[in-house]
Amino acid sequence: MSKNAIDVCTQEADYEYQMKYPIASFWDNRQQGYTEGKNNKKLYWISLTSPLHSKAILMVNGRTESVCRYQELFYDLFKQGFDIYSYDHRGQGMSERLLDDPQMGHVDNFQDYVEDLETVVQQFNFNRYSRRFILGHSMGGAISTRYIQTQHSHPFHAIALSAPMFGIKMPSPLKAVVKPLCKTFIRWSKQPHYALGQTAYQKKPFKDNNLSTCKLRYEWSTNLFEQTEQIQMGGPTSHWVWQGVIGSEKCVKEAQQINVPLLLIQPSLDTVVDNNAQNQFIAQLSKVRQDAVLVPIADAKHEVLVEQDHARNQALDAVLGFFEQ
């Protein structure tokens, strides 16, 4: 890529104007709809396309998220000549919720997410593009990884992961007992319930947040969730934690099943997912592939794609440069 992200991507100095005018109008032109995931659950999807584009990115977002919060990212990638496809996972965003309490983050089986991703890929004919990529963030990074590991005839040429959930950040003593503990809680309670210390949706002030050091982007995102009740999400259920840990562990255990070039963006200040698990994953994958790349981003929290310019530009430069190769 000849230009740096600073030359081609939205910057904080111009952020409010860009979000209000060009990006809002770009977002209004999206195509959208629902497709049926596993067990007929409705999955909300969007696409942003141009007849002039010959390459595509499928963005797979994280837990609690919705496609709506990535308008800036989609705009920046679209301007680089990519058609954009994305969707909301079952049980969150604009997709069908799974429990009577719509705020609970839940999934019956982590594999359900992977099968939903396969459904979305089938729906969009990616083979008509000359270059096809996946960009997965956090939980979406783990889902995308499991998809590539298990669907060897997938249509993608490379995958980029931003802070992938290859392990959930928790104290070591808890890590050792988290699976049996969750299973015990699940057995005690017949109904799904919030995991220990988790609650329904609450607005988190910028001051105490563990996602981003960028006040502008963080507050835009927070306001979006405040104003759009339909996409609000609370904490995960014990069942989700149990399944999340199983899914994450499989990513690392089967690292060598990846059959395309892989880029892993690792924010150094991440307190949501476990960077050590990412390092293990890359170490395993590097034994069989020389095109497994880890790019650490200093002074960045978990949401590196909605971080301050210095970190976000670095992450986007890495992703665009990687896809260019």
C-alpha positions in Angstrom: 0.0 0.0 0.0 1.6 3.2 -1.1 -0.1 5.6 1.4 -0.1 5.4 5.1 -3.4 5.1 7.0 -3.0 8.7 8.1 -3.5 9.8 4.5 -6.5 7.6 3.7 -8.4 7.0 7.0 -10.6 9.1 9.2 -8.6 11.1 11.8 -9.6 12.5 15.2 -9.1 16.1 14.1 -11.9 15.7 11.5 -13.8 12.9 13.2 -17.0 14.6 14.2 -17.6 16.1 10.8 -16.8 12.8 9.0 -19.1 10.8 11.2 -22.0 13.3 10.8 -21.8 13.8 7.0 -19.8 11.5 4.7 -19.9 8.4 6.9 -23.5 8.8 7.9 -24.5 9.1 4.2 -22.3 6.1 3.3 -24.0 4.1 6.0 -27.5 5.0 4.8 -26.6 3.4 1.5 -25.9 -0.1 3.0 -27.9 -3.1 1.9 -29.3 -5.0 4.8 -31.4 -8.0 5.7 -31.8 -11.2 7.6 -30.6 -14.7 6.9 -31.3 -17.9 8.9 -28.5 -19.2 11.0 -28.4 -22.5 12.9 -31.8 -23.6 14.3 -33.5 -20.9 12.2 -32.2 -18.0 14.3 -32.4 -14.8 12.4 -29.0 -13.1 11.7 -28.9 -9.5 10.7 -26.4 -8.7 7.9 -25.2 -5.6 6.0 -23.2 -5.1 2.8 -21.6 -2.0 1.3 -20.6 -2.6 -2.3 -19.5 -0.9 -5.6 -19.5 -2.4 -9.1 -15.9 -1.0 -9.3 -14.5 -3.2 -6.5 -12.8 -6.5 -7.2 -11.9 -7.3 -3.5 -13.9 -8.0 -0.4 -13.6 -8.1 3.4 -16.0 -10.0 5.7 -15.8 -8.3 9.1 -16.7 -10.6 12.1 -17.3 -8.5 15.2 -16.9 -9.2 18.9 -19.2 -10.1 21.9 -21.8 -7.4 22.7 -21.1 -5.6 19.4 -23.2 -4.7 16.3 -22.3 -3.9 12.8 -23.6 -0.3 13.5 -20.6 0.6 15.6 -18.1 -0.1 12.7 -19.4 2.6 10.3 -16.1 4.5 10.4 -14.0 1.3 9.8 -16.2 0.2 6.9 -16.0 3.6 5.3 -12.2 3.6 5.6 -11.9 0.1 4.1 -14.5 0.8 1.4 -12.4 3.9 0.3 -9.5 1.4 -0.1 -11.5 -0.4 -2.8 -13.0 -3.2 -0.7 -16.6 -4.3 -0.7 -17.7 -4.8 2.9 -19.8 -7.6 4.4 -20.7 -8.0 8.1 -23.3 -9.4 10.4 -24.4 -9.6 14.0 -23.9 -12.8 15.9 -26.9 -14.8 17.2 -28.1 -13.4 20.5 -26.7 -9.9 20.1 -26.9 -6.7 18.0 -29.8 -6.7 15.6 -29.9 -10.5 15.3 -32.4 -12.7 17.1 -31.8 -12.9 20.8 -31.7 -16.4 22.4 -33.2 -15.9 25.9 -36.3 -14.3 27.6 -33.9 -11.8 29.0 -32.5 -10.2 25.8 -29.7 -8.6 27.7 -27.9 -11.8 28.5 -25.0 -12.8 26.3 -25.6 -16.5 25.6 -24.8 -19.3 23.2 -25.8 -23.0 23.4 -22.5 -24.1 21.8 -19.5 -22.1 20.6 -19.7 -24.1 17.3 -23.1 -22.4 16.6 -21.3 -19.2 16.0 -18.9 -21.0 13.5 -21.9 -22.6 11.6 -23.6 -19.1 11.4 -20.4 -17.7 9.9 -20.4 -20.5 7.3 -24.1 -19.6 6.5 -23.2 -16.0 6.0 -20.2 -16.9 3.7 -22.5 -19.1 1.6 -25.0 -16.3 1.3 -22.6 -13.9 -0.3 -20.9 -15.1 -3.4 -17.3 -14.3 -2.4 -15.8 -16.3 -5.3 -16.7 -13.5 -7.7 -14.0 -11.3 -6.1 -10.4 -11.7 -7.2 -9.2 -11.1 -3.5 -11.2 -12.1 -0.4 -10.4 -11.6 3.2 -11.7 -12.0 6.8 -11.1 -9.4 9.5 -12.2 -10.7 12.9 -12.2 -8.8 16.2 -12.1 -10.3 19.7 -14.7 -13.1 20.0 -15.2 -12.6 16.2 -11.4 -13.4 15.9 -11.9 -16.7 17.7 -15.0 -17.5 15.6 -13.2 -16.7 12.3 -10.2 -18.8 13.4 -12.4 -21.8 14.2 -14.1 -21.3 10.8 -10.8 -21.4 8.9 -9.5 -24.3 11.0 -12.6 -26.4 10.3 -13.8 -25.3 6.8 -10.7 -26.1 4.7 -12.5 -25.3 1.4 -13.4 -21.7 2.5 -13.0 -19.0 -0.2 -10.6 -16.6 1.7 -7.0 -15.7 0.7 -5.9 -14.4 4.1 -7.2 -13.5 7.6 -6.5 -10.6 9.9 -7.3 -10.8 13.6 -7.6 -7.8 16.0 -7.2 -8.8 19.7 -8.6 -12.3 19.1 -10.2 -14.1 22.0 -7.8 -17.0 22.3 -8.1 -16.8 26.0 -10.3 -14.7 28.3 -8.2 -12.5 30.7 -8.6 -13.7 34.2 -6.4 -14.4 37.3 -4.4 -17.6 37.1 -6.2 -19.4 40.0 -9.6 -18.7 38.4 -8.4 -19.9 35.0 -7.6 -23.3 36.4 -11.1 -23.8 37.7 -13.3 -21.7 35.4 -14.7 -24.6 33.3 -15.7 -26.9 36.2 -17.0 -23.8 38.2 -19.3 -22.8 35.3 -20.5 -26.3 34.8 -21.4 -26.5 38.5 -23.3 -23.2 38.3 -25.1 -24.4 35.2 -26.2 -27.6 37.0 -27.4 -25.7 40.1 -29.6 -23.4 38.0 -31.9 -24.8 35.4 -32.3 -21.4 33.8 -29.4 -19.5 32.1 -28.1 -16.8 34.5 -25.5 -14.1 34.4 -21.9 -15.3 35.2 -20.5 -14.2 38.5 -20.2 -10.4 38.7 -22.1 -9.8 35.4 -25.2 -7.6 35.0 -27.6 -6.3 32.4 -26.5 -3.5 30.0 -25.0 -0.5 31.8 -23.4 2.6 30.3 -19.7 2.7 31.2 -18.1 6.2 31.5 -15.0 6.8 29.5 -12.9 7.3 32.6 -13.1 3.7 33.8 -13.4 1.9 30.4 -11.1 -1.0 29.5 -11.8 -0.8 25.7 -10.2 2.4 24.3 -8.1 5.4 25.2 -9.8 7.5 22.5 -12.5 9.6 24.1 -14.1 10.7 20.8 -14.5 7.3 19.4 -15.5 5.7 22.7 -18.2 8.3 23.4 -19.6 8.1 19.8 -19.9 4.3 20.3 -21.4 4.6 23.8 -24.0 7.2 22.5 -25.0 4.8 19.7 -25.7 2.0 22.2 -27.6 4.5 24.6 -29.8 5.6 21.7 -30.4 2.2 20.1 -32.0 -0.1 22.7 -32.2 -3.0 20.3 -28.4 -3.4 20.2 -27.8 -3.1 24.0 -26.1 -6.1 25.6 -25.3 -7.1 29.2 -22.7 -9.5 30.5 -22.4 -13.2 29.5 -24.1 -16.2 31.1 -22.1 -18.9 32.9 -22.9 -21.1 30.0 -21.4 -18.6 27.5 -18.2 -18.3 29.6 -17.9 -22.1 29.6 -18.4 -22.3 25.8 -16.2 -19.2 25.2 -13.3 -20.9 27.1 -13.8 -24.1 25.1 -13.8 -22.2 21.8 -10.8 -20.2 22.7 -8.8 -23.2 23.8 -9.6 -25.0 20.5 -8.2 -22.0 18.5 -4.8 -22.4 20.2 -4.8 -26.2 20.3 -5.5 -26.5 16.5 -3.4 -23.4 15.5 -1.6 -25.5 12.8 -4.9 -26.2 11.0 -4.9 -22.6 9.6 -4.3 -22.8 5.8 -4.0 -19.2 4.8 -1.6 -16.3 5.7 -2.6 -14.8 9.1 -2.0 -11.5 10.8 -2.6 -10.9 14.5 -2.9 -7.4 15.8 -2.1 -7.4 19.6 -2.9 -4.2 21.6 -0.4 -4.1 24.5 -2.8 -2.8 27.1 -5.5 -5.4 26.6 -7.2 -6.5 29.8 -10.1 -8.3 28.1 -8.4 -11.1 26.3 -5.2 -13.0 27.1 -2.2 -11.9 25.0 -0.2 -14.9 26.3 -2.7 -17.2 24.6 -2.2 -15.2 21.3 1.6 -15.6 21.7 1.2 -19.4 22.1 -1.1 -19.5 19.1 1.4 -17.7 16.9 4.3 -19.8 18.2 2.4 -23.0 17.2 1.3 -21.7 13.8 4.8 -20.4 13.0 6.1 -23.9 13.1 4.2 -24.8 10.0 3.7 -21.4 8.3 6.1 -18.6 7.7 3.3 -16.2 6.9 1.9 -16.0 10.4 2.6 -12.4 11.6 2.1 -10.8 15.0 2.1 -7.0 15.2 2.1 -5.6 18.7 0.5 -2.1 19.1 1.9 -0.1 22.0 -0.4 2.0 24.3 -3.6 0.5 22.9 -6.5 -1.1 24.7 -8.7 -4.0 23.5 -10.7 -2.1 20.8 -7.6 -1.2 18.7 -9.8 -0.4 15.6 -11.6 2.3 17.7 -8.5 3.6 19.4 -6.6 6.9 19.2 -5.2 7.8 15.7 -1.6 6.7 16.5 -2.7 3.1 17.4 -5.6 2.8 15.0 -3.5 4.0 12.0 -0.8 1.5 12.9 -3.3 -1.3 13.1 -5.0 -0.3 9.8 -1.6 0.1 8.0 -0.7 -3.4 9.1 -4.1 -4.9 8.0 -4.1 -3.1 4.6 -0.4 -3.8 3.9 -1.0 -7.5 4.8 -4.0 -7.8 2.5 -2.1 -6.0 -0.2 0.6 -8.7 -0.2 
